[in-house]
Amino acid sequence: MHNNYHEPKKPFSFFRIFFAALLLVLTLGTTNQAVPVKAAPPEKEIIKFFMDVANPKTKVCVGKTVEYEASVNVNYQEGEAFWTMSGINIEATSSDISVGSFKRNRELTWIGADNINTASFFFQAKKAGKTNLYFEALVSNQDRSSYVSFTVPVTVIPCKFKVITTSNMSKCYPGGCIKFRGVIVNGRISADENGSFTGSAPVVWISSSRVPRCGAVNSLGINKVDMKGSTDDDGLIQLDLKYDKVNFADIVNCEMGSGAGKETIAISDLKVSIPPGSRGVALTLNQTISGSGDTISGKASVFVIPINGAQ
C-alpha cells in the first residue's frame, strides 16, 4: 500500500466549513477519551499523519456493494514524549453518485478512544462508468488539527449479459441442397471484478434437405457452447464461443431406393468483439459446419445484451 497525500479535486465541504469551529471547540476541551500516540519530543517535532485505504478495489461490478476500510496513521521520530489524539473525523464520498455512492451518499464517522483509527464504508455500484472515491479525515488533539486524504479511482463494469445467436449454413450439390440452423436462446455470461467472463449454454440445431424426386428427413441434436472472454476499462467485450460437436442423421427416400446415414459434425468457434455502443445490436460473423470431409459455410448473428442495468 502507498501513502496518498494530495487533496481530492472535489474536497468535502464538511471540513472546510466547520474547520474553524472545530478548532475553537478543541481549544476549550473535549469529553472524548484521549488515544495516546507516540511522537517525537517537542524540540524534535516531526509528526506526520497520513490516511490509507486497505487493499482498495479499483474495479467493481454493477450492482455490487464493496467495503472500503480507511485508516489514519502517524509517522513520528522516536522519542520519549507522547502525542495524544482526542478524536478523528473520517468522511467518504463519491465524485459521481450516478455511477456509485456510499450507502448514505456521504458518510461521516467519529472515532475517539480505545486506539481505534479505522472506519468502514460501503460503496454501492450503480452503473458502468468511472468515479473517484474520496476519503478524508480531521485528526485533532488539544492544540492542533491535521487534515489527511486518500483517493481511490474506481471503474464500475458491467458483469452480466445474455448471449443470443442464430447460425445459418447451407450448400447445394448436383443432387440437392441442405441447410443447417443453430440457435442459442438464453446464454448467460458473468464476469468477475477483473473483467473475466465465463458461461455456457445449450445450442439447438435443426436441418433440412431438398432432393429432387426424393423425400429427405434430417435430424440434429442439442450440443453445448462454452463462452469465455474479458472486458476492459472502456467496456469492450472480447468473447470466445467454443462449440461441442453434434450428432447428425439423415434419411433419403427415392423411387429407385432409399438410404440413411449418421455422423458427428463440428461447428467452428466464434470470436466476438463487442464495443460498448454495439451491445444489443446484431454482430454478423462467418461460421462453418463440417462433416464427411466437406465443409459448409454460413453466417452467425450474435447479440450480447446487458442484464440488470449493466449498461
Order of alpha helices (4+ residues) and beta strands (2+ residues): alpha-beta-beta-beta-beta-beta-beta-beta-beta-beta-beta-beta-beta-beta-beta-beta-beta-beta-beta-beta-beta-beta-beta
